[in-house]
Amino acid sequence: MLATPPASTPALEPAVFIRYQIFVAGLLAFLQFAVILDFMVMAPLGALIMPALAITPAKFGMIVSAYAFSAGASGILAAGYADRFDRKKILLSFYVGFLAGTLWCGLAQSFASLLAARIVTGLFGGVIGSVVLAIATDLFAANLRGRVMGIIQTAFAASQVLGIPIALYLSNHWDWHAPFFMMVAIGTLGGLVVAWRLNPVDGHLLGKQDTNAFRHLIATVGERRHLPAFATTVLLATGGFMIMPFSSVFTVNNLGIAVQDLPTIYLITGLCAIFVGPLVGKAADKFGKLPVFFVGSVMTSVMVLTYTHLRAVPLAVVVCVNVLLFIGIFSRMIPYQALSASVPEMHMRGSFNAISAAIQQLSGGLAAVVAGHLVSTGLDGKLLGFEKVGYVVVCTTFIAAMLARQVDKEIKQRKVAELAG
């Protein structure tokens, strides 16, 4: 049997994970894998979906952003109720809807049908990530959060190593619908494990609660110290949503890489990210979340400019650039998630994370639309104007770094005040 902490007690300050926490960290990583893969797979499938449905880059950007906008809307609607129920029950409810939306994607035969399917998938999938982060924050003490976020974010890398290569293999041998059926099958197994083995997560219910959902939402949004964290989240979302939807098109049409070689790029990049993710988490716990975040910001900026200015190059060069780019992204993502977990009080964690996820998706959706209008397709099929996207991403990275510094400063000030009081 796994050593299980009482479901209603908050995390203590242990130096290492207990067995149940290791199990939960792995389970949360799997759930993130399912949700991230559903979004990530759209980018490499873009090179297949666009010609299959005869749509332009702007319309494909709409398909990507539809998920983001609907996820953002559902996050806002769910925020008022996010702290009023057992987090396990909320997680399972939205996960079932997410799987249903993914199944619809696999059945879609037209632009309109796929667009509608992405909207439904986003309505449910957009909330899952925020619930996962709330559970991780409830069950893991602050001195372990860098490591647990590192573990959870390996889901991003696992989607590169396992999900995307397999999805591309299936789509190359059948068609682009096949990966969605694969995700439904794997995701269903994960949902059964959650229902069977995850204990109730209801410690937050012992704290003060506002029974009015609207007041709880307004209180979370209106809390002054939450605002810099929300603003940072908005800017961090820009990079992924502007670059990723068009990465496969850029790689194939501009860099001269064959579609059949895309799985190799994602495989090697993902393997490196799986190795680096936990190391970044440990570094964040050891050296501080903010210093690691700054290093990741600098690295991300350099590699974004490098990537968006590439021309036809050998496969090995593309792989190296992708690996370094994702290491930079991970070195921002992991420490910031660990840092922002300390921003809200326990009774506001669910709503804070739901709102963060909502504004992340909404800003990401807007970023995808903007990117779709910054780029165009030339007569030779090449993507034009991609370097403009890189400039925008670098600017948002710099501003996000300044805001993250303010978030860290306010967390430290609150801790000092608590000790003094």
N, C-alpha and C positions, 0 to 999 in steps of 0.2 A: 504494500500500500504506500502511496505517496504521503509524505508528511504534509498535512494540510493546516494552514492557519485558520483561525476563526473567520468566517466570512464577513462578519460585521466589524472587524477591527482594522484600523488603518495600518499602513506599513510602519515597522519599527526602523531601527538604524543598524542592521546587520552589515558585516563586512563582506559577506558572500551570499550567494543565492542558496535558499533551501530547495529541496527536491521539487516541491510543488511549484515554486517560482520558476524553476527551470522548465517544467512542463508547460506552465502558462506562457512563458516567453516564447517557447517553440510554437505553441498553438496560435498565439497572437501573430507571430511571424507568418504562419501559414495563411491566416485570414487576410493579412496585408498582401501576401503573395497573390491570392485570388483576386482581390480588388485591383491591385496595381497591374496585374497581367491583363485584366480586362481593358484598362486604359492603354497600357503600353503596346499591346498587340496591334492597336489601330495604326501606329506609326509604320511598322514594317509592312503591314498589309495595305498601306496606302498605295504602294506601287502596283498592287493587284486590284484593289477595289476601284480606283479611279478609272482605269480602262474598262473594267467589267461593267460598271454602272454608267460609263460615259459621262463622268462628271469632271468639273474643273477643280483646280486647287482651292478656289474660294468655297466651292460647295463641300469639298472634303473638310475644309476648316470648319464649316458649319456642323458637320457630323461630329467632329471632335469636340467643338465648343458646346453642342447640344447637351452632351453628358455633363459638362462642367456647369452650365447654367442651371440645369434641373437639379444637379447635386447641391449647388449653392442655395437654391430656393428651398429644398427639403431640409437642408441644414438649419436654415433660419427658422423654419416652421417647427423643427424638432427641438430647437434649443430651449424653449420654455419648459419642455417636459423631460429634458435629458437627465435631470437630477432628481426626478420624482419617482423613478422606478428602479428596480434591480437592473444593473447594467447588462447582465447576461440575457435577460428577457428582451431588452431593447435590441441587443446585438442579434439575437436569433430572428426576431421579427423582420428586421431590415435585410438580413442575410437571405431569407427566403425570397423576398421581393427582388433582390439583386440577381439571384439565380434565374428567376422567371424572366427578367429583362434580358439576361445574357442568352437564354434559350431563344427568345424572340429575334435577337440579332442573328442567330444561326439560321433562322427561318426566313429572314428578310430577302426579298428578291428585287427591290427597287430602292432608289434614293429616298423616297418618302417613307417607305417601310423601315429602312435602316435608321433614318433620322428619328422616327417615332420610337423605335426600339432603344436607341441610345438615350432618349429622354427618360423613358421608364427605368432603364438601368441606372441612370444617374440619380433619379429620385430616391432609390434605395441604397445604392452603393456609396453615394456621397456621405452618408451618415456613419457608415461602418468604420471608416478610419478614425473618426473622432471618438467613437465608443472604445475602439481598441486602445487609443492613447489614454483615455480616461481610466480604463482598467489598469493599464500599465502604471499610471501615476498613483492610483489607489494602492496597488499591491507591492510597489517597489519604492524604497526610500530614496531620498535625493542623491545619496552617495553611490547609488547603483544605477541611476537612470541613464547615464551615458552608455553604460554597457548594455542595458536592456534595449535602449533605442538602437544601438548598434546591431543587436540581434534581430530586432523587428525589421530594421531597414535592410537586412540581408535578403528580405523578401523581394526587394527591388532587384537585387543582383540575381536571385534565384529565378526571377521571371526572365532575365537575360539568358541564364545558363540552361534552364530547363524549359520554361514556358515558350519563349519566343522561337528558339530553334525548332522545337517540336511543332509549334504552330505554323511556322514557315514550311516545314517538311510536309505537314498535312495539306496545307494550301497549295503547295507545288504539285502534290500528287493527286489531289482531288480539286477543291476550289477554296475560296476564302471563307466559306461558311464553316468548314470543318473545325477550325480552332475553337469556335464558340461552343460547339457540342462537346469538345474535349474539356473546356473550362467548366461546363455545367456538371459533367461527370465527376471531375476531381473535386469541385466545390461542394457537391452534395456529400461526399465522404467527410470533408472537413466539418460541415454543419452537423453531421451526426455525432462526431467526436465532441464538439462544443456542447451539444445537448446532453451528452452522456457523462462527460468528465469534468467540465468546468463548474466550480462551485458558484453559488450566488455571490454577486459582488454588490453588496448593499450597505457598506459601512458609511457611505455618505448620507444615508437616510437617517442616521442618528443625530446629525447636525441640524442646524436651523434650516427650515424650509419655508419658502413662500408658496402657498397653495395656489396662487394665481399665476398661471403660466406666462401671461403677458408681462406682469410685473417682474417676474424672475428674468425674463429675456431683457427687459429694459434695464434692470439693475446690473446685469452682466455687461451689456453694451456700454452703459453709462459709467462703469467703474473706471476712474481716470488711469490707474496703472495698467489696465488692460489695453488701452489705446495704442501705445507704442508697439506692443506685441502683435496686435491685429495689423497694424501698418506694415510691420516687417514681414508678416506672413503674406500679405498682398504682393509685395515686391519679390519675395522668394519664389512665388508661383510663376512669375513671368518667364523665367528662364526655360523651365521644362515645357511649358505650354506653347512657347513661341518656336522652340527649336525642334522638339521631338516629333510633332506631327508631320514634318516635312523632311526628316532626316533620311528616311529610306529613299525618297524621291531624289534628294540631293546626292546621296551616295551613289545611286545607280546612274542617274542621268548626267550629273556634273563630274563626279570623280571617276567614272568609267568602271565601276565595280559591278560584276554580274549579279543578278538577283539571286542566283544559286549560292553566291558567296556571302550573302547577308547573314545566314545562320552562323558562319564562322566568326564574323565580327561580334555578334551578340554573345556567342559562346565564350570567347576569350575575354571580352570586356566583363561579362558577368562573373566568370571565375575569379578574375582579379578583384572585382568589387566584393565578392563573398569573403575573400581573404582580408581585404582592407577594412570593411565595415566594422567588425568587432574591434579591430585595432584602433580605429578612430574613436569608437565609444570609450575604450579604455583610456586613450589619450585625453579625452574630454573630462573624464573623472579625475585623472591624475594631474593634468596641467591647467585645467580650467576650461569651461565651455567656450568662453569668449575668445581666448587666444587661438584655439583650434578653429573656431568659426572664421576668424580673420585670415588665417592661413588658407583655409578652403576658399574664401572669397577671392583672394589674390590669384590662386591657382585656377579657379573657375574663369575669371576674367581673361587670363592669358590664353587658356585653351579654347574658350569660345571664339575669341578673335582669330586664333589659328585655324580652328575648324571651319568657320564660315568663310574664310578666305582661301581655302584649299582649291586647287584645280586638279586635273587628272593626275593621280598618283598611284603607286603600287598598293596592293592590298595591305602589306605590312605597315605602311605609313598610316593608312586609315585606322588600322587596329590600334596602333600606338597612340594616336591622337584621341581616339574614343576612350581608351583606358584611362589616360591622364585626365580627360574631361570629366569622366564619371567619378574618379577619385576626388577631384575638386568639388563636384556636386555633393558627394557623400560627406565631405569634410565640412560642408556648410549645413546640410540637412540634419545630420545626427546631433551635433552639439546644440543646434538651435532648438530642436525638439526637446532635448534634455533640459535646456535652459528655460524655455517657455513653460514647461510643466510646473515650475515653481511659481509662476505668476498668479494663478487664481487660488482662492481658498477652496478647501475640499468640497464644500456644498455648492460650488459654482463650476467645478471641473468639467462636468458633462456639458453644460451650456457653453462654457468658454471654448471647449474643443469643438463643439458643434458649430459655433459661430466662426471659429478659426477655419474649420473645414469649408464652411459655406463661402466665406470671403475668398478663400484660396481658390475654390472652384470657380466662383464668379469672375475673379480677376484673371484666372487662368483662361477661362472661356473668352473673355474680352481679348486677352493676349493672343489666343489662337486666331480670332477673327482679324485682329490687327495684322498679325503675321501673314495671314492669307491674302491681305491686300498690299502688304509690302513686297511680296514675291509674286512672280508671274512665270508662265511657261513660254519659252522661246519657240521659234519654229522648229528648232532641232531637238526640242523636248527638254532642254536644260532649264533648271530653275534659276530665274534671274532675280537679283536684289536680295539674296540671302545674307550678304554682308551687312545690310541695314539692320536685319534682325539681331545680328551680333552686337552692333553698337548699342541698341536699346537694352539688351540683356546686361551688358557691362555697366551701363548707367544705373540700372535698377540694383545691380549687385553692390555698387558703391554706396548708394543711399541706404540700402538694407543694412549694411555694415554699421553705419552711423546710428541707425535706429536700434540695432541689437545692443550696441553699447549702452544706450539709454535703458533698455530693458534690464540688462545686467546690473546697472547702477541702482535702479529702483528695488530690485530684489535684495541687494545687499543692504540698502537703507532700511528696508522693512525688517530684515533679520536683526540688524543692530537695534532697532526700536523695540522688537519683541524681547531681546535679551535685556535691554535697559528697563523694560516694563516689568 
